[in-house]
Amino acid sequence: MALKEELGLRRPFATREHEALLNIYFTSTCMKKQAVRFLEPYGLTDVQLNLLMLLKYQSVPGEELTQAQLSDMMLVNRANITSLIDRLERDGLVKRTTNPMDRRYNNILLTLKARRILERVEPEYAGKVKEVMAVLTPAEQKKLIQILEKIRTRIAATA
């Protein structure tokens, strides 16, 4: 369904560019709402899942991720990383340790509790991602990635 109809707009968009941008934004909002519903039974938010997945897949033993590195990799405002890690630590999902190479930094580690939650969440999450993206062919998915990268490059260049 066209965005104009989904939103119940009375008039068409003034420009194609604005319609395209709002389509990206509205799709992102829909995905965020779906993520909230999906993750609620696990007691996680999409941001928390993002951080846990980064720790699982971007850390290697002996080269754990620091809070600063996680901040750079996250899909959220860097200023929020400390409170996010505080909450995850309080919930027993991560542990902070002093970085042996630079004591100004903390390494962030997944706990066993977090690993067990991820074992339950990941298969269902992967299935949901496939289900949503199945509407696009692999070639269309590749093209979508290229288009969105192009838009982000322009945003970064004009910031």
C-alpha positions in Angstrom: 0.0 0.0 0.0 1.2 3.5 -0.8 2.4 5.6 2.2 -0.2 8.3 1.3 -3.0 5.7 1.9 -1.3 4.1 5.0 -1.1 7.5 6.6 -4.6 8.6 5.4 -3.2 11.7 3.8 -5.7 13.9 1.9 -3.2 15.3 -0.7 -0.2 13.8 -2.5 3.3 14.6 -1.3 4.7 17.8 -2.6 7.9 16.2 -3.9 9.0 12.6 -4.8 12.1 13.2 -2.6 10.0 13.9 0.5 7.8 10.9 -0.2 10.9 8.6 -0.6 12.4 10.0 2.7 9.2 9.5 4.6 8.9 6.0 3.2 12.3 5.2 4.7 11.4 6.8 8.0 7.9 5.2 8.3 9.3 1.7 7.4 12.0 2.2 10.1 9.3 3.1 12.6 7.2 0.0 11.7 10.3 -2.2 12.1 11.0 -0.6 15.5 7.4 -1.3 16.7 7.7 -4.9 15.5 11.0 -5.4 17.3 9.5 -4.1 20.5 6.7 -6.6 20.3 9.0 -9.5 19.4 11.6 -8.8 22.1 9.2 -8.0 25.0 8.8 -11.6 26.1 12.6 -11.9 26.4 12.8 -8.7 28.5 15.0 -7.0 25.9 14.9 -3.9 23.8 16.2 -3.7 20.2 19.1 -1.6 21.4 20.0 -4.2 24.1 19.8 -7.0 21.6 22.1 -5.0 19.2 24.7 -4.6 22.0 24.5 -8.3 23.0 24.9 -9.4 19.4 27.9 -7.1 18.9 29.5 -8.6 22.0 28.8 -12.1 20.8 29.9 -11.7 17.2 32.5 -8.9 17.3 34.5 -9.9 20.4 37.2 -12.5 20.4 38.8 -14.0 23.5 41.7 -11.8 24.6 40.4 -8.9 22.5 37.1 -8.1 24.1 35.3 -5.0 23.1 35.7 -1.8 25.1 32.8 0.4 26.0 34.2 3.0 23.5 34.4 0.5 20.7 30.8 -0.6 21.4 29.7 3.0 21.3 31.2 3.4 17.8 29.4 0.2 16.6 26.0 0.9 18.1 23.0 2.1 16.2 22.3 4.7 18.9 23.6 7.9 20.3 27.1 7.4 21.8 26.1 9.3 25.0 23.6 6.6 25.8 26.1 3.7 25.9 27.0 4.1 29.6 23.4 3.9 30.9 22.7 1.0 28.5 25.7 -1.0 29.8 24.7 0.0 33.4 21.2 -1.5 32.8 22.6 -4.7 31.2 25.1 -5.1 34.0 22.3 -4.6 36.6 20.3 -7.3 34.9 23.3 -9.7 34.9 23.7 -9.7 31.1 27.1 -8.1 30.8 30.2 -7.6 33.0 32.7 -4.8 33.0 36.4 -5.6 33.5 39.4 -3.2 33.4 41.2 -3.3 30.1 44.7 -4.6 30.8 46.2 -2.5 28.0 44.6 0.8 29.0 43.1 1.1 32.5 41.0 4.1 31.3 38.8 1.7 29.4 36.4 -1.1 30.4 36.1 -4.3 28.5 32.5 -5.5 28.3 31.8 -9.2 28.5 28.7 -11.3 27.9 27.6 -13.3 30.9 26.3 -16.9 30.8 22.8 -15.5 31.4 23.1 -13.3 28.2 24.4 -16.3 26.2 21.4 -18.4 27.2 19.0 -15.6 26.3 20.7 -15.2 22.9 20.4 -19.0 22.3 16.6 -18.6 22.6 16.2 -15.3 20.8 18.6 -15.7 17.8 16.8 -18.5 15.9 13.4 -16.9 16.2 14.9 -13.5 15.3 16.7 -14.9 12.2 13.4 -16.4 11.1 11.6 -13.1 11.5 14.3 -11.2 9.5 14.0 -13.8 6.7 10.2 -13.6 6.8 10.3 -9.8 6.5 13.0 -9.7 3.8 11.5 -12.5 1.8 9.4 -10.0 -0.1 12.6 -8.9 -1.9 14.7 -11.1 -4.1 18.4 -11.4 -3.2 19.2 -9.0 -6.0 16.7 -6.5 -4.7 18.1 -6.9 -1.2 21.6 -6.1 -2.5 20.2 -3.1 -4.4 18.4 -1.8 -1.3 21.7 -2.1 0.7 23.5 -0.1 -2.0 20.8 2.6 -2.2 20.7 3.0 1.6 24.5 3.2 1.8 24.4 5.9 -0.9 21.9 7.9 1.1 24.0 7.6 4.3 27.1 8.7 2.4 25.3 11.8 1.3 24.0 12.5 4.8 27.5 12.2 6.2 28.9 14.5 3.5 26.4 17.2 4.2 26.5 17.0 8.0 
